[in-house]
Amino acid sequence: MTMTKSSTKTIITLAAGSIALLALSACSGNGEADGSSATGSSATGSSATGSSESQQESAMTQSDASTPSTPSTPNVRGASFQMADGTPASMDDYQGRVVLVVNVASRCGLTPQVADLQSLQQAYAGRPFTVLAFPSASFNQEPLASADAAAFCEDMGATYPVAAKVEVTGDAAHPLFATLSEQGGQPSWNFTKYLVAKDGTVVARFDPRTSPTADEVKAAIDAAL
């Protein structure tokens, strides 16, 4: 069959139009696919953000739940011991009174505090307060037995009660001092002072070098009274 130039031109034009339509269709399809992919990515991002926020909230909740509670104040009610003469005694005997518990020694550079403790005892005479002394060899400066250690304190003018000799540090510490040590730590030397309130709670600790008649000691006693 013989084709004219006009027929050939028409066929070429139709072919070009078909190719254009196919290309346009392909572009449209890709655009929809890309949009769908972008939408999916956006949804995934939103999900990841939500998951991250959820994890943060969970972590905060766990952190709050794991916050340690404030430890309770140590209490010496019911703690038993012996007096220097062997008489059974208990901190319950001092309920309703403020007590300054002190580990004392007769061969220490701070031994003059035995007399200072008596000055404190006299300063609060007639009020519900007393010093309670415990001779101790925990620092290797009390060679005397209980009765002799009490007599030594009396010779220095002490009228406050003196208990039997005890250990005040380490695993061998008397149970009373183990409880007292929960307030500020165990005795660091002779004449460490612990203030016990009327209800048996241990409310303060004073270092050995703090004088029994120091203003801070008196202020704490006054507050407890």
Salt bridges, closest charged atoms under 4 A:
ASP207 OD1 - ARG205 NH1 2.70
